[in-house]
């Protein structure tokens, strides 16, 4: 489809296309921010502000330290932390040094962490001490040679930092015992790097910026290869998209965004951290979004304009008794992504804040934003909106041909400068999702209306979407199959009021003594929280095709 019917829906001033070659690399984008906004606050965390100039000097010292380890351009460095100031500093350091960021979910089990470190070939990891014991359990089986340990209070100054670390370690007991010989403390690494010299590598648009891991249809987590130009494009697309409302931020007031989504998730990585860098914005880092009273207490201290979140967070906050302790009047844009936004939640949010939720859509493979509702919309549309500038969408039938009848469903395929280069070292998997003409096949089934708005109606893959995180049934099934007493099992997604979908596990027992508690305990050791089954059901047999393939759809229908 050559014409783009959705351009008519663009708010005034939003361009049809952006220029992804505006910066040669994300490093150039960051360098510009460090110079232009040196005195501005870049991050606010637990009452402590970090300026752009401080982020510049910390990251440049840490980059020198990493280079001093003997790592070479293109080497992968894993980052395993919640939203603490060391995260953006480490990202800046890794990219400035010419290395590749590997974002890791800090709640991973040793099995999940081992897979990602081996698959990415990461030689170094920067990890918060709270999860160091997870690394200890698998580090011997990975290529990791260097470990840098962070603590919650590293960047809070001597007095407050010492106090915070004491509480985290000894009062809340959030740091299980670990033994990682040779690990270096973050502050020591920065101090060492400050005495060394940082050599600027030549970074090009087609160099890899990050490996963003996503589940696979085979159940194996794969790294989406995002180039510098992919993420730059998505930052510029997001900026252009938000501009109609963000330009209403009063002169002299720093654009401020709430970062309650984890930075290891591509949505927060691009739309919070990198977009704020581009606009000279301030980012309020929320380390634990599940602690709603703490989130609201932090928000009550700030004036803020942008709030990207998932449906579950919007819902939890809007229904919390402390909601009105926060001044929501300055909020200009609430972007809903990661999972479907529910109409009832959108309605309540609009009533309570006066700022509608603009639902967007994207994937790790698209850096992530591909579509969004116009930020000038006054009401919730129930659609995923229209393609962003420079982005083309089409719908494909099962044979891969474009669906031309309006309102007819097809697989959403996306083309644009934000689409990944492929899956890390998996040409076979890349070939399955990329078309000859450069479109990425999303696995989601959608329809388009006459205005160019898209709506998701189904999913081609068996993936389960839990609060914005992908859960692949094959991975959970493979794990549970190793649980003593399980003969066979199957996993499906079932609707869930809080998380959109939840994991349902159906088991046929080999041993009559197997209990639900046994299965839950086994899963807790092997699977991170969002992948663990919410519903467990025992049956005498699983529905199958004549060939023996499990009919997941039947398990879904018989909830």
C-alpha positions as CSV (number, residue, x, y, z in Angstrom):
1,X,0.0,0.0,0.0
2,X,1.7,3.2,-1.2
3,X,-0.7,5.8,0.2
4,X,-0.9,6.3,3.9
5,X,-4.6,6.9,4.8
6,X,-3.6,7.5,8.4
7,X,-1.7,10.7,7.7
8,X,-5.0,12.6,7.7
9,X,-5.4,11.7,11.4
10,X,-2.1,13.3,12.3
11,X,-2.4,16.3,14.5
12,X,-1.3,19.6,13.0
13,X,2.5,20.0,13.0
14,X,3.3,16.3,13.2
15,X,5.5,15.4,10.2
16,X,4.8,12.4,7.9
17,X,8.4,11.4,8.2
18,X,11.4,12.0,10.4
19,X,15.1,12.0,9.6
20,X,16.8,9.0,11.3
21,X,20.2,10.2,10.1
22,X,19.9,13.3,12.3
23,X,22.5,11.7,14.6
24,X,25.2,9.3,13.6
25,X,24.7,7.4,16.9
26,X,23.0,7.4,20.2
27,X,26.3,8.6,21.6
28,X,26.0,11.8,19.5
29,X,22.5,12.3,20.8
30,X,23.7,11.9,24.4
31,X,26.8,14.1,23.9
32,X,24.5,16.9,22.6
33,X,22.3,16.5,25.7
34,X,25.3,16.6,28.1
35,X,26.6,19.8,26.5
36,X,23.3,21.6,25.9
37,X,21.6,20.7,29.2
38,X,24.6,20.4,31.4
39,X,23.1,22.3,34.4
40,X,19.6,20.6,34.1
41,X,18.5,17.7,36.3
42,X,18.6,14.5,34.3
43,X,17.4,12.1,37.0
44,X,15.7,12.3,40.3
45,X,15.9,9.3,42.6
46,X,14.8,9.1,46.3
47,X,15.1,12.8,46.7
48,X,18.6,13.0,45.1
49,X,19.0,14.9,41.8
50,X,21.7,14.0,39.2
51,X,22.4,16.6,36.6
52,X,23.3,16.1,32.9
53,X,26.9,17.2,33.6
54,X,27.2,14.7,36.5
55,X,25.8,11.9,34.2
56,X,28.3,13.0,31.6
57,X,31.4,12.8,33.9
58,X,30.2,9.6,35.7
59,X,29.5,7.7,32.5
60,X,32.7,8.9,30.8
61,X,34.7,7.6,33.9
62,X,32.8,4.3,33.9
63,X,33.4,4.0,30.1
64,X,37.1,4.4,30.7
65,X,37.0,1.7,33.3
66,X,35.2,-0.7,31.0
67,X,37.6,0.0,28.2
68,X,40.5,-0.6,30.7
69,X,39.2,-4.2,31.2
70,X,40.3,-5.0,27.7
71,X,36.9,-5.1,26.1
72,X,36.8,-4.3,22.4
73,X,34.3,-2.5,20.3
74,X,31.1,-4.5,19.8
75,X,31.6,-6.6,23.0
76,X,28.3,-7.1,25.0
77,X,27.8,-5.8,28.5
78,X,24.8,-7.0,30.5
79,X,22.9,-4.6,32.8
80,X,20.8,-6.2,35.6
81,X,19.2,-3.5,37.8
82,X,15.9,-1.9,38.7
83,X,15.4,1.9,38.1
84,X,18.3,3.4,39.9
85,X,20.6,6.2,38.7
86,X,23.4,3.7,37.9
87,X,21.3,2.3,35.1
88,X,21.3,5.4,32.8
89,X,24.9,6.1,33.7
90,X,25.9,2.5,32.8
91,X,23.9,2.6,29.5
92,X,25.7,5.9,28.6
93,X,29.0,4.4,29.6
94,X,28.5,1.1,27.6
95,X,27.4,2.9,24.5
96,X,30.1,5.6,24.7
97,X,32.8,3.0,25.0
98,X,31.6,1.3,21.8
99,X,30.0,-1.7,23.5
100,X,26.5,-3.3,23.2
101,X,23.9,-3.0,26.0
102,X,22.2,-6.3,27.0
103,X,19.2,-5.4,29.1
104,X,18.4,-8.1,31.7
105,X,15.3,-8.5,33.9
106,X,16.7,-8.4,37.5
107,X,14.0,-10.8,38.6
108,X,15.3,-13.6,36.4
109,X,16.0,-17.0,37.9
110,X,19.6,-18.5,37.5
111,X,18.3,-20.7,34.5
112,X,16.9,-17.7,32.7
113,X,19.9,-15.5,33.4
114,X,22.3,-18.2,32.3
115,X,20.6,-18.5,28.9
116,X,20.7,-14.8,28.2
117,X,24.3,-14.3,29.2
118,X,25.4,-17.4,27.1
119,X,23.3,-16.4,24.1
120,X,24.5,-12.8,24.1
121,X,28.1,-13.7,24.8
122,X,28.3,-10.9,27.4
123,X,31.8,-10.6,28.9
124,X,30.8,-8.2,31.7
125,X,27.8,-7.5,33.8
126,X,26.7,-4.5,35.9
127,X,24.4,-5.9,38.6
128,X,22.7,-4.6,41.7
129,X,23.7,-6.6,44.8
130,X,20.1,-7.6,45.6
131,X,20.4,-10.1,42.7
132,X,24.0,-11.1,43.0
133,X,23.1,-14.5,44.4
134,X,21.3,-15.3,41.2
135,X,24.4,-14.6,39.2
136,X,26.5,-16.6,41.6
137,X,24.4,-19.7,40.8
138,X,25.1,-19.6,37.1
139,X,28.2,-17.5,36.4
140,X,30.5,-20.5,36.0
141,X,28.5,-21.6,33.0
142,X,28.6,-18.2,31.3
143,X,31.2,-16.1,29.4
144,X,31.1,-13.4,32.1
145,X,34.7,-12.3,33.1
146,X,34.0,-9.1,34.9
147,X,31.3,-8.2,37.5
148,X,30.5,-4.7,38.7
149,X,28.3,-4.6,41.8
150,X,25.9,-1.7,42.5
151,X,24.0,-0.9,45.7
152,X,20.7,1.0,46.1
153,X,22.4,3.9,47.8
154,X,25.6,4.3,45.6
155,X,24.6,7.6,44.2
156,X,22.8,9.1,47.2
157,X,25.8,10.7,48.9
158,X,27.8,9.3,51.8
159,X,25.3,9.8,54.7
160,X,22.0,9.0,52.9
161,X,23.6,6.3,50.8
162,X,25.0,4.5,53.8
163,X,21.7,4.7,55.5
164,X,19.7,3.4,52.5
165,X,22.2,0.5,52.0
166,X,22.0,-0.4,55.7
167,X,18.2,-0.5,55.5
168,X,18.1,-2.5,52.3
169,X,20.6,-5.0,53.5
170,X,19.9,-5.4,57.2
171,X,16.3,-4.1,57.9
172,X,14.4,-5.2,54.8
173,X,16.9,-8.1,54.2
174,X,16.7,-7.6,50.4
175,X,20.2,-8.8,49.7
176,X,20.6,-12.6,50.0
177,X,24.1,-13.8,50.8
178,X,26.4,-14.2,47.8
179,X,29.9,-14.9,46.9
180,X,31.4,-13.3,43.7
181,X,35.2,-13.2,44.0
182,X,36.8,-10.5,42.0
183,X,33.6,-8.4,41.8
184,X,34.3,-4.6,41.8
185,X,32.0,-2.0,43.5
186,X,30.4,0.5,41.1
187,X,31.8,3.6,42.9
188,X,35.3,2.1,43.0
189,X,35.0,1.3,39.2
190,X,34.0,4.9,38.5
191,X,36.8,6.3,40.7
192,X,39.3,4.0,38.9
193,X,38.0,5.0,35.5
194,X,38.3,8.7,36.4
195,X,42.0,8.2,36.8
196,X,42.3,6.5,33.4
197,X,41.6,7.8,29.9
198,X,38.5,7.3,27.8
199,X,39.1,6.8,24.1
200,X,36.2,7.8,21.8
201,X,35.5,5.0,19.4
202,X,34.0,5.7,15.9
203,X,30.4,4.6,16.2
204,X,28.3,4.3,13.1
205,X,24.5,4.3,12.6
206,X,24.6,0.6,11.7
207,X,26.6,-0.5,14.8
208,X,24.6,-2.5,17.3
209,X,23.3,-0.5,20.3
210,X,21.5,-3.1,22.2
211,X,20.3,-6.7,22.3
212,X,16.7,-6.6,23.6
213,X,15.6,-10.1,24.5
214,X,12.2,-11.3,23.7
215,X,10.6,-14.7,23.8
216,X,10.6,-16.9,20.7
217,X,7.9,-19.0,19.1
218,X,10.2,-21.9,19.9
219,X,10.2,-20.9,23.6
220,X,13.8,-19.8,23.5
221,X,14.5,-16.2,24.3
222,X,16.1,-14.4,21.4
223,X,17.9,-11.0,21.2
224,X,16.4,-8.5,18.9
225,X,19.4,-6.6,17.4
226,X,18.6,-2.9,17.7
227,X,21.1,-0.6,15.8
228,X,21.9,2.9,16.9
229,X,19.8,4.2,14.0
230,X,16.8,2.1,15.1
231,X,16.6,3.6,18.5
232,X,17.4,7.1,17.3
233,X,14.5,6.8,14.8
234,X,12.1,5.7,17.5
235,X,13.2,8.6,19.8
236,X,12.6,11.1,17.0
237,X,9.3,9.5,16.1
238,X,8.1,9.6,19.7
239,X,9.3,13.2,20.1
240,X,7.4,14.3,17.0
241,X,4.3,12.4,18.1
242,X,4.2,14.0,21.6
243,X,5.1,17.5,20.4
244,X,1.6,18.9,20.0
245,X,0.9,18.6,23.7
246,X,4.5,18.7,25.1
247,X,5.1,22.2,23.5
248,X,2.4,23.4,25.9
249,X,4.7,22.9,28.8
250,X,5.2,26.5,30.1
251,X,8.5,28.2,29.1
252,X,11.1,27.8,31.9
253,X,9.5,24.6,33.2
254,X,11.6,21.5,32.5
255,X,9.7,18.7,30.7
256,X,9.5,15.9,33.3
257,X,8.5,12.3,32.8
258,X,7.7,9.6,35.3
259,X,9.7,6.4,34.8
260,X,7.8,3.7,36.6
261,X,8.3,1.1,33.9
262,X,11.5,-0.8,34.2
263,X,14.4,0.6,32.1
264,X,15.3,-2.9,31.0
265,X,12.0,-3.0,29.1
266,X,12.4,-1.3,25.7
267,X,9.3,0.9,26.2
268,X,11.0,2.8,29.2
269,X,14.5,2.5,27.6
270,X,13.4,4.5,24.5
271,X,10.3,6.5,25.6
272,X,11.6,7.5,29.0
273,X,15.4,7.5,29.1
274,X,16.5,8.2,25.5
275,X,13.6,10.6,24.7
276,X,14.3,12.6,27.9
277,X,17.9,12.9,26.8
278,X,16.8,14.3,23.4
279,X,14.5,16.9,24.9
280,X,16.6,17.8,28.0
281,X,13.9,16.4,30.2
282,X,14.0,15.3,33.8
283,X,13.2,11.6,34.6
284,X,11.8,10.6,37.9
285,X,13.1,7.1,38.6
286,X,10.7,4.8,40.4
287,X,12.5,1.7,41.6
288,X,9.5,-0.4,42.5
289,X,6.2,0.4,40.7
290,X,4.4,-2.4,42.6
291,X,4.7,-0.4,45.8
292,X,1.8,2.0,45.0
293,X,1.9,4.0,48.2
294,X,5.6,4.8,47.6
295,X,5.0,5.6,44.0
296,X,2.2,8.1,44.9
297,X,4.3,9.6,47.7
298,X,7.2,10.2,45.2
299,X,4.8,11.7,42.6
300,X,3.3,14.1,45.1
301,X,6.7,15.8,45.3
302,X,7.0,16.6,41.6
303,X,5.5,18.6,38.7
304,X,5.4,16.2,35.8
305,X,4.1,16.2,32.2
306,X,4.6,12.7,30.7
307,X,3.6,9.3,32.1
308,X,4.2,6.2,30.0
309,X,2.7,3.1,31.8
310,X,0.9,-0.2,31.4
311,X,-2.8,-0.7,32.0
312,X,-2.2,-2.5,35.3
313,X,-0.3,0.5,36.7
314,X,-2.8,3.1,35.5
315,X,-5.6,0.9,37.1
316,X,-3.7,0.4,40.4
317,X,-3.0,4.1,40.8
318,X,-6.4,5.4,39.8
319,X,-8.1,3.1,42.3
320,X,-5.7,3.9,45.2
321,X,-6.9,5.9,48.2
322,X,-3.8,8.2,48.0
323,X,-4.4,9.1,44.3
324,X,-5.5,12.7,45.1
325,X,-2.4,13.5,47.1
326,X,-0.7,14.0,43.7
327,X,-1.2,17.1,41.5
328,X,-2.1,15.6,38.1
329,X,-3.0,19.0,36.5
330,X,0.3,19.4,34.6
331,X,0.0,16.0,33.0
332,X,0.1,16.4,29.2
333,X,0.5,12.9,27.9
334,X,-0.3,9.4,29.3
335,X,1.0,6.8,27.0
336,X,-0.4,3.3,27.4
337,X,1.7,0.5,26.0
338,X,3.0,-3.0,26.6
339,X,-0.4,-4.5,26.8
340,X,-4.0,-3.6,25.9
341,X,-5.5,-0.7,27.8
342,X,-9.0,-1.5,29.1
343,X,-11.8,0.9,28.4
344,X,-12.9,1.1,32.0
345,X,-9.4,2.0,33.2
346,X,-9.1,4.7,30.4
347,X,-12.4,6.2,31.4
348,X,-11.5,6.3,35.1
349,X,-8.0,7.8,34.3
350,X,-9.5,10.5,32.2
351,X,-12.1,11.4,34.9
352,X,-9.4,11.6,37.6
353,X,-6.6,13.3,35.7
354,X,-8.2,15.1,32.8
355,X,-5.5,13.5,30.6
356,X,-6.7,10.7,28.3
357,X,-4.6,7.6,27.9
358,X,-3.2,7.4,24.4
359,X,-2.7,3.7,23.6
360,X,0.2,2.8,21.5
361,X,1.6,-0.5,20.1
362,X,5.0,-1.8,19.5
363,X,7.4,-4.7,20.2
364,X,11.0,-5.2,21.2
365,X,11.7,-5.8,17.5
366,X,10.4,-2.2,16.7
367,X,12.4,-0.3,19.3
368,X,9.4,-0.4,20.4
369,X,6.8,2.1,19.2
370,X,5.1,1.4,15.8
371,X,1.7,3.0,16.3
372,X,-0.1,5.4,18.7
373,X,-3.3,7.3,19.1
374,X,-2.9,11.1,18.5
375,X,-1.9,12.8,21.8
376,X,-4.5,15.5,21.1
377,X,-7.4,12.9,21.3
378,X,-9.9,13.8,24.0
379,X,-11.3,10.3,24.5
380,X,-10.2,6.7,24.5
381,X,-10.5,5.0,21.1
382,X,-10.0,1.3,21.9
383,X,-7.6,1.1,19.0
384,X,-3.8,1.0,18.8
385,X,-4.0,4.2,16.8
386,X,-2.2,5.0,13.6
387,X,1.4,4.3,12.4
388,X,4.0,6.8,13.6
389,X,5.9,9.1,11.2
390,X,8.1,7.1,8.6
391,X,6.2,3.9,9.6
392,X,4.2,1.7,7.2
393,X,1.8,-1.0,8.3
394,X,0.0,-3.6,6.2
395,X,-2.1,-6.6,6.9
396,X,-1.1,-10.0,5.5
397,X,-3.1,-13.2,4.9
398,X,-1.8,-16.7,5.7
399,X,-0.1,-16.8,2.3
400,X,1.7,-13.5,3.0
401,X,-0.4,-11.5,0.5
402,X,-1.6,-8.1,1.5
403,X,-5.3,-7.9,2.6
404,X,-6.9,-5.2,0.6
405,X,-10.5,-5.3,1.8
406,X,-11.2,-2.7,4.4
407,X,-12.1,-4.2,7.8
408,X,-10.7,-7.7,6.8
409,X,-8.3,-9.1,9.4
410,X,-4.7,-9.9,8.7
411,X,-1.3,-10.2,10.4
412,X,0.1,-6.8,11.2
413,X,3.4,-6.2,9.4
414,X,5.5,-3.2,10.1
415,X,8.2,-1.4,8.1
416,X,10.1,1.6,9.3
417,X,13.5,2.9,10.4
418,X,12.8,1.5,14.0
419,X,12.5,-2.1,12.8
420,X,15.4,-4.3,14.1
421,X,18.2,-5.7,12.0
422,X,17.2,-9.3,12.9
423,X,17.6,-11.7,15.8
424,X,21.1,-12.1,17.3
425,X,22.8,-15.0,15.6
426,X,19.5,-16.6,14.5
427,X,19.2,-16.1,10.7
428,X,16.5,-18.9,10.6
429,X,14.3,-17.1,13.1
430,X,14.9,-13.7,11.4
431,X,13.8,-15.2,8.0
432,X,10.5,-16.4,9.6
433,X,9.5,-12.8,10.6
434,X,10.9,-10.6,7.8
435,X,9.3,-10.3,4.4
436,X,11.2,-9.8,1.1
437,X,10.2,-6.2,1.1
438,X,11.4,-5.4,4.6
439,X,8.3,-5.7,6.7
440,X,8.4,-7.3,10.2
441,X,5.6,-9.8,10.8
442,X,4.3,-9.1,14.3
443,X,2.3,-12.2,15.0
444,X,-0.7,-10.0,16.0
445,X,-3.9,-10.1,13.9
446,X,-5.4,-6.7,13.3
447,X,-8.0,-4.8,11.2
448,X,-7.8,-1.3,9.8
449,X,-10.7,1.1,9.4
450,X,-11.2,3.7,6.7
451,X,-9.2,6.4,8.7
452,X,-6.1,4.2,8.9
453,X,-6.6,3.3,12.6
454,X,-5.6,-0.2,13.5
455,X,-7.2,-2.5,16.1
456,X,-5.8,-5.9,17.4
457,X,-8.3,-8.6,17.2
458,X,-6.3,-11.8,17.9
459,X,-2.8,-13.2,18.2
460,X,-1.3,-15.6,15.7
461,X,1.2,-16.9,18.2
462,X,0.3,-18.7,21.4
463,X,2.1,-16.0,23.5
464,X,0.5,-14.9,26.7
465,X,0.8,-11.2,27.6
466,X,1.1,-10.7,31.3
467,X,1.1,-7.0,32.3
468,X,3.1,-6.1,29.2
469,X,5.6,-9.0,29.4
470,X,5.6,-11.8,26.9
471,X,5.3,-15.3,28.2
472,X,5.9,-18.1,25.7
473,X,3.9,-21.3,26.5
474,X,6.7,-23.5,25.1
475,X,9.2,-22.2,27.7
476,X,6.9,-22.8,30.7
477,X,5.9,-26.2,29.3
478,X,9.5,-27.2,28.9
479,X,10.3,-26.2,32.5
480,X,7.2,-27.9,34.0
481,X,7.9,-31.1,32.1
482,X,11.0,-31.5,34.2
483,X,8.9,-31.3,37.5
484,X,8.9,-34.8,39.1
485,X,5.5,-36.4,38.8
486,X,4.4,-34.5,35.6
487,X,3.5,-36.7,32.6
488,X,2.6,-33.9,30.2
489,X,1.5,-30.4,30.4
490,X,0.2,-27.4,28.3
491,X,0.1,-23.7,28.9
492,X,-2.5,-21.1,27.7
493,X,-3.4,-17.6,28.5
494,X,-6.6,-16.8,30.2
495,X,-8.2,-13.4,30.7
496,X,-7.3,-11.6,34.0
497,X,-8.7,-8.4,35.3
498,X,-5.5,-7.1,36.8
499,X,-2.8,-8.3,34.3
500,X,-4.8,-8.5,31.1
501,X,-3.9,-12.2,30.7
502,X,-2.6,-14.8,33.1
503,X,-0.8,-18.1,32.7
504,X,-3.0,-21.2,33.0
505,X,-1.2,-24.6,33.3
506,X,-2.9,-27.9,32.6
507,X,-1.1,-31.0,33.9
508,X,-1.6,-34.7,33.4
509,X,0.0,-36.5,36.4
510,X,2.5,-39.3,36.2
511,X,2.5,-39.7,40.0
512,X,-0.8,-39.5,41.9
513,X,1.1,-37.8,44.8
514,X,1.8,-34.6,42.8
515,X,0.1,-31.6,44.4
516,X,-0.5,-28.0,43.2
517,X,1.9,-26.8,45.9
518,X,4.7,-29.0,44.5
519,X,4.2,-27.5,41.1
520,X,4.1,-23.9,42.4
521,X,7.3,-24.5,44.4
522,X,9.1,-26.0,41.4
523,X,8.0,-23.1,39.1
524,X,9.1,-20.5,41.7
525,X,12.7,-21.8,41.4
526,X,12.7,-22.0,37.6
527,X,10.6,-19.1,36.4
528,X,10.5,-15.4,37.1
529,X,7.2,-14.1,38.7
530,X,5.2,-13.1,35.6
531,X,5.9,-16.5,33.9
532,X,4.6,-18.5,36.9
533,X,1.1,-20.1,36.4
534,X,-1.7,-18.3,38.1
535,X,-4.2,-21.1,37.4
536,X,-3.2,-24.8,37.7
537,X,-5.5,-27.5,36.6
538,X,-5.1,-31.3,36.7
539,X,-6.7,-33.5,34.0
540,X,-6.6,-37.1,32.9
541,X,-5.6,-36.2,29.3
542,X,-4.9,-33.2,27.0
543,X,-6.9,-32.5,23.9
544,X,-4.8,-33.3,20.8
545,X,-5.0,-33.4,17.0
546,X,-4.7,-36.8,15.2
547,X,-1.0,-36.1,14.8
548,X,-0.6,-35.6,18.6
549,X,-0.3,-31.8,18.6
550,X,-1.9,-30.3,21.8
551,X,-5.0,-28.2,21.0
552,X,-4.3,-25.1,23.1
553,X,-7.4,-23.4,21.9
554,X,-9.6,-26.1,23.5
555,X,-7.9,-25.6,26.8
556,X,-8.6,-21.9,26.5
557,X,-12.2,-22.4,25.8
558,X,-12.8,-24.7,28.7
559,X,-11.6,-22.3,31.4
